[in-house]
Amino acid sequence: MPIKFPFTKNKKQQTTKPLGLDHNHLPKHVAIIMDGNGRWAKNRGMPRIAGHKEGMGVVKKIVRHASDLGVKVLTLYAFSTENWKRPKKEVDFLMKLPVEFLNTYLPELIERNVQVQTIGDFTVLPPHTQKAVKEAMSKTKDNDGLILNFALNYGSRFEMVNAVKQIAAEVEQGDIRVSDIDEKLFSRHLYTSELLEPDLLIRTSGEQRLSNFLLWQLAYAEFWFTEVYWPDFDESLFEKALFDYQNRKRRYGGV
């Protein structure tokens, strides 16, 4: 029997009807591939950057809702290592979005006890992007509510290769033995070493692939796909994903 994923074809299918979420059984870590901004804009005869701008507003709504529900970690795939291939004008705009988001929303994040973190190769981001993110991380580092984790210039294959290099160097230096290498040691060398592994992955826009996102960490996560483009994603769909997660059986290879 083929695996069936929940799809939402248009906004008419979205509902605000209470779903009966079990607030004691929420996923602790939700990861989201925010896809479809460009197509959303194209369908409206608008430039792609208009879709990214609209999508930023959705980030605000979902962060608020995740925080209110008590989700522990929300990881958002904001910019991948492959996204540098896009037109320079679009890349430049994408690099300004974290600045605009954090400059306008940081006071509320602080008020809501949200802690900002980031994963990815941070060093090659433009100075203005680095400055905004570092400031947000510094001002929220003592918060112990929702962890808002932005994946910026993130690529999972690069992350894993980098982890292998670090481990190999430690073996060469005599700090560890080959026999010491196991899954726990490997995980400690990933960007996400201090985070819980994701319980649920959400991807918008109808695509059903991981796109080099958290390949190691998502080994036992539940996947939830919707055809809705990210700018049209909302709190009710977020709750639908959580509700469907709660109604799945996670066996981790058991019976």
Solvent accessible surface area in square Angstrom, and as a share of the most:
residue,aa,sasa,rsa
1,M,219,0.98
2,P,106,0.66
3,I,141,0.72
4,K,168,0.71
5,F,63,0.26
6,P,32,0.20
7,F,67,0.28
8,T,11,0.06
9,K,137,0.58
10,N,73,0.38
11,K,116,0.49
12,K,192,0.81
13,Q,94,0.42
14,Q,28,0.12
15,T,64,0.37
16,T,127,0.74
17,K,149,0.63
18,P,120,0.75
19,L,41,0.20
20,G,64,0.62
21,L,22,0.11
22,D,67,0.35
23,H,113,0.50
24,N,149,0.76
25,H,86,0.39
26,L,26,0.13
27,P,1,0.01
28,K,113,0.48
29,H,1,0.00
30,V,0,0.00
31,A,0,0.00
32,I,0,0.00
33,I,10,0.05
34,M,32,0.14
35,D,26,0.13
36,G,5,0.04
37,N,21,0.11
38,G,5,0.05
39,R,82,0.30
40,W,20,0.07
41,A,0,0.00
42,K,154,0.65
43,N,103,0.53
44,R,116,0.42
45,G,74,0.71
46,M,79,0.35
47,P,88,0.56
48,R,102,0.37
49,I,42,0.22
50,A,21,0.16
51,G,0,0.00
52,H,10,0.05
53,K,90,0.38
54,E,81,0.36
55,G,3,0.03
56,M,20,0.09
57,G,31,0.30
58,V,4,0.02
59,V,12,0.07
60,K,46,0.20
61,K,72,0.31
62,I,1,0.01
63,V,0,0.00
64,R,83,0.30
65,H,38,0.17
66,A,0,0.00
67,S,26,0.17
68,D,99,0.51
69,L,24,0.12
70,G,40,0.38
71,V,3,0.02
72,K,114,0.48
73,V,4,0.03
74,L,0,0.00
75,T,1,0.00
76,L,1,0.00
77,Y,22,0.08
78,A,35,0.27
79,F,2,0.01
80,S,11,0.07
81,T,41,0.24
82,E,71,0.32
83,N,28,0.14
84,W,97,0.34
85,K,169,0.72
86,R,80,0.29
87,P,91,0.57
88,K,155,0.66
89,K,152,0.65
90,E,8,0.04
91,V,11,0.06
92,D,56,0.29
93,F,46,0.19
94,L,18,0.09
95,M,3,0.01
96,K,114,0.48
97,L,23,0.12
98,P,20,0.13
99,V,30,0.17
100,E,60,0.27
101,F,7,0.03
102,L,3,0.02
103,N,98,0.50
104,T,86,0.50
105,Y,5,0.02
106,L,16,0.08
107,P,88,0.55
108,E,42,0.19
109,L,0,0.00
110,I,72,0.36
111,E,147,0.66
112,R,75,0.27
113,N,56,0.29
114,V,0,0.00
115,Q,33,0.15
116,V,2,0.01
117,Q,44,0.20
118,T,29,0.17
119,I,8,0.04
120,G,11,0.10
121,D,37,0.19
122,F,37,0.15
123,T,108,0.63
124,V,86,0.49
125,L,5,0.02
126,P,34,0.21
127,P,113,0.71
128,H,81,0.36
129,T,0,0.00
130,Q,31,0.14
131,K,145,0.61
132,A,8,0.06
133,V,1,0.00
134,K,110,0.47
135,E,69,0.31
136,A,0,0.00
137,M,63,0.28
138,S,63,0.40
139,K,111,0.47
140,T,0,0.00
141,K,127,0.54
142,D,123,0.64
143,N,23,0.12
144,D,124,0.64
145,G,30,0.29
146,L,7,0.04
147,I,34,0.17
148,L,0,0.00
149,N,0,0.00
150,F,20,0.08
151,A,0,0.00
152,L,5,0.02
153,N,6,0.03
154,Y,0,0.00
155,G,1,0.01
156,S,0,0.00
157,R,172,0.63
158,F,100,0.42
159,E,4,0.02
160,M,45,0.20
161,V,83,0.48
162,N,48,0.25
163,A,0,0.00
164,V,84,0.48
165,K,131,0.56
166,Q,72,0.32
167,I,9,0.04
168,A,48,0.38
169,A,38,0.29
170,E,48,0.22
171,V,44,0.25
172,E,151,0.68
173,Q,128,0.57
174,G,62,0.60
175,D,96,0.50
176,I,31,0.16
177,R,169,0.62
178,V,108,0.62
179,S,94,0.60
180,D,51,0.26
181,I,73,0.37
182,D,81,0.42
183,E,125,0.56
184,K,154,0.65
185,L,10,0.05
186,F,26,0.11
187,S,33,0.21
188,R,151,0.55
189,H,33,0.15
190,L,8,0.04
191,Y,70,0.27
192,T,14,0.08
193,S,49,0.31
194,E,157,0.70
195,L,23,0.11
196,L,92,0.46
197,E,91,0.41
198,P,6,0.04
199,D,24,0.12
200,L,0,0.00
201,L,0,0.00
202,I,0,0.00
203,R,11,0.04
204,T,0,0.00
205,S,10,0.06
206,G,23,0.22
207,E,40,0.18
208,Q,93,0.41
209,R,135,0.49
210,L,43,0.21
211,S,42,0.27
212,N,26,0.14
213,F,0,0.00
214,L,1,0.00
215,L,57,0.28
216,W,76,0.27
217,Q,4,0.02
218,L,5,0.03
219,A,73,0.57
220,Y,125,0.48
221,A,15,0.11
222,E,31,0.14
223,F,54,0.23
224,W,1,0.00
225,F,6,0.02
226,T,0,0.00
227,E,63,0.28
228,V,7,0.04
229,Y,51,0.19
230,W,2,0.01
231,P,11,0.07
232,D,25,0.13
233,F,1,0.00
234,D,30,0.15
235,E,57,0.26
236,S,21,0.14
237,L,5,0.03
238,F,0,0.00
239,E,43,0.19
240,K,65,0.28
241,A,0,0.00
242,L,0,0.00
243,F,60,0.25
244,D,25,0.13
245,Y,10,0.04
246,Q,27,0.12
247,N,98,0.50
248,R,64,0.23
249,K,154,0.65
250,R,62,0.23
251,R,140,0.51
252,Y,124,0.47
253,G,77,0.74
254,G,42,0.41
255,V,179,1.03
